[in-house]
Amino acid sequence: MRALLETIFTWLRTSAPRVARRVGVGQVLDYSPLWKRITMLCWLFPIVVAGVSLHSPPSPAERWTPVAIIAGFCALLIPLTMEVFQRQIELTDQRISQKSAWSKPVAIAWTDVRDIAWKNVSNEVVIQPKSGRTIRVNAWLSGMETFAEVLEKRLAHLPARPNVVNRIRAQMEG
């Protein structure tokens, strides 16, 4: 099972478009259509469990089991769906901005970036401003090659930039 999951996640990461979508004057990093399709397919499991339990009801002592399974999957799928469908990172000549289901929108001018770092545990780049909230760019997003190029161009003066860009490119290779 572990090998199957590793294969699926490697496929998701390596099959994502490397170039960001153009939107207006900027470029947008978001989850690939494949991520979105897989997330929607995951919703079939609790629906199937509900259908099976309606068609062939469990014994009275086990009636809670389908409800618990459906609730558990919903508890996992609701945040996953919110993340996959609402996370966007926009790159323009002046700034980087983040839209997320988990926080208010954040924008940081490139000139206000104090530092960048790669976080191994969360597999993301953290962009730290001189003051205010940080922006987190998940390595699973589409357009990571574009992001690496923008970091090279806009944040060339930061000492951590070469390491972060190398980690981004290594992640894309799988």
C-alpha positions as CSV (number, residue, x, y, z in Angstrom):
1,M,0.0,0.0,0.0
2,R,2.8,2.4,0.9
3,A,4.5,1.8,-2.5
4,L,1.2,2.6,-4.3
5,L,0.8,5.8,-2.4
6,E,4.4,6.9,-3.1
7,T,3.8,6.1,-6.8
8,I,0.6,8.2,-6.8
9,F,2.2,11.2,-5.0
10,T,5.3,11.0,-7.2
11,W,3.0,11.0,-10.3
12,L,1.0,13.9,-9.0
13,R,4.2,16.0,-8.4
14,T,6.0,15.1,-11.6
15,S,3.0,15.4,-13.9
16,A,2.0,18.9,-12.7
17,P,2.6,21.6,-15.3
18,R,5.9,23.3,-14.6
19,V,4.8,26.6,-16.0
20,A,2.3,28.8,-14.2
21,R,-0.9,29.9,-15.8
22,R,-1.0,33.4,-17.1
23,V,-3.8,35.5,-15.6
24,G,-3.9,39.2,-16.5
25,V,-0.5,40.7,-15.8
26,G,0.6,37.9,-13.4
27,Q,1.1,34.2,-13.3
28,V,-0.8,31.9,-11.0
29,L,0.4,28.8,-9.2
30,D,-2.4,26.4,-8.1
31,Y,-3.1,22.7,-7.9
32,S,-3.2,20.9,-11.2
33,P,-6.4,19.6,-12.8
34,L,-5.2,16.1,-11.9
35,W,-5.1,17.0,-8.2
36,K,-8.6,18.4,-8.5
37,R,-10.0,15.3,-10.3
38,I,-8.5,13.0,-7.7
39,T,-9.9,15.1,-4.9
40,M,-13.4,14.9,-6.5
41,L,-13.0,11.1,-7.0
42,C,-12.2,10.7,-3.3
43,W,-15.7,12.0,-2.6
44,L,-17.1,8.9,-4.3
45,F,-16.0,6.7,-1.4
46,P,-18.3,8.1,1.3
47,I,-21.1,8.2,-1.3
48,V,-20.6,4.5,-2.0
49,V,-20.5,3.7,1.7
50,A,-23.8,5.5,2.2
51,G,-25.4,3.7,-0.8
52,V,-24.2,0.3,0.3
53,S,-25.5,0.9,3.9
54,L,-28.9,2.0,2.5
55,H,-29.1,-1.0,0.1
56,S,-27.9,-3.5,2.7
57,P,-28.4,-2.0,6.1
58,P,-26.0,-3.2,8.9
59,S,-27.3,-4.9,12.0
60,P,-28.7,-2.7,14.7
61,A,-25.5,-3.0,16.8
62,E,-23.4,-1.8,13.9
63,R,-25.5,1.1,12.4
64,W,-23.0,3.6,13.7
65,T,-20.2,2.1,11.5
66,P,-21.2,3.6,8.1
67,V,-21.9,7.0,9.8
68,A,-18.5,6.9,11.4
69,I,-16.8,6.0,8.1
70,I,-18.6,8.7,6.2
71,A,-17.9,11.3,9.0
72,G,-14.2,10.3,9.0
73,F,-13.8,10.6,5.3
74,C,-15.6,13.9,5.3
75,A,-13.3,15.2,8.1
76,L,-10.4,14.4,5.8
77,L,-11.9,15.4,2.4
78,I,-13.4,18.8,3.4
79,P,-10.0,20.4,4.3
80,L,-8.4,18.7,1.3
81,T,-11.0,20.0,-1.1
82,M,-10.8,23.5,0.4
83,E,-7.0,23.5,0.0
84,V,-6.9,22.1,-3.6
85,F,-9.7,24.3,-4.9
86,Q,-8.9,27.6,-3.1
87,R,-5.1,27.9,-2.8
88,Q,-3.5,30.3,-5.3
89,I,-0.2,32.0,-5.4
90,E,0.0,35.0,-7.8
91,L,3.3,36.3,-9.1
92,T,3.6,39.8,-10.7
93,D,6.5,42.1,-11.3
94,Q,5.7,44.0,-8.1
95,R,4.6,41.4,-5.6
96,I,3.7,37.8,-4.6
97,S,0.3,37.2,-3.2
98,Q,-1.5,34.3,-1.6
99,K,-5.2,33.3,-1.6
100,S,-6.2,30.5,0.7
101,A,-9.1,28.9,2.5
102,W,-7.2,29.2,5.7
103,S,-6.3,32.9,6.0
104,K,-7.0,36.3,4.6
105,P,-5.3,37.2,1.4
106,V,-1.6,38.1,1.8
107,A,0.5,40.2,-0.5
108,I,4.2,41.0,-0.2
109,A,6.1,43.3,-2.5
110,W,9.3,41.7,-3.8
111,T,11.3,44.6,-2.2
112,D,9.8,43.8,1.2
113,V,11.0,40.1,1.3
114,R,13.4,39.6,4.1
115,D,14.2,35.9,3.7
116,I,13.0,32.7,2.1
117,A,13.4,29.2,3.4
118,W,12.6,25.6,2.4
119,K,10.7,23.7,5.1
120,N,11.3,19.9,4.8
121,V,8.5,18.8,7.0
122,S,5.8,20.7,5.2
123,N,7.5,20.5,1.7
124,E,7.0,24.2,1.1
125,V,8.8,27.5,0.6
126,V,8.2,30.1,3.2
127,I,8.5,33.8,2.1
128,Q,9.2,36.1,5.1
129,P,8.5,39.8,4.7
130,K,10.3,42.5,6.7
131,S,7.1,42.8,8.7
132,G,3.7,41.1,8.6
133,R,2.5,37.7,7.6
134,T,4.4,35.1,5.6
135,I,3.4,33.4,2.4
136,R,3.7,29.6,2.1
137,V,4.1,28.1,-1.3
138,N,3.5,24.4,-1.4
139,A,5.8,22.3,-3.6
140,W,2.7,20.4,-4.9
141,L,1.5,23.4,-6.8
142,S,1.6,23.6,-10.6
143,G,4.0,26.2,-12.0
144,M,7.0,25.5,-9.8
145,E,9.5,26.1,-12.5
146,T,8.0,29.5,-13.1
147,F,8.2,30.1,-9.4
148,A,11.9,29.1,-9.3
149,E,12.7,31.5,-12.2
150,V,10.9,34.3,-10.5
151,L,12.8,33.7,-7.2
152,E,16.1,33.8,-9.2
153,K,15.1,37.0,-10.8
154,R,13.4,38.9,-8.0
155,L,15.3,37.6,-4.9
156,A,18.8,37.1,-6.3
157,H,20.2,39.1,-3.3
158,L,19.0,36.7,-0.7
159,P,21.7,34.2,0.6
160,A,19.1,31.3,1.0
161,R,17.8,31.7,-2.6
162,P,20.1,29.2,-4.4
163,N,19.3,26.4,-1.8
164,V,15.6,27.0,-2.1
165,V,15.6,27.1,-5.9
166,N,17.7,23.9,-6.0
167,R,15.2,22.2,-3.6
168,I,12.2,23.3,-5.7
169,R,13.9,21.8,-8.9
170,A,14.8,18.6,-7.1
171,Q,11.2,18.2,-6.0
172,M,10.0,18.6,-9.5
173,E,12.2,15.7,-10.6
174,G,10.7,13.4,-8.0
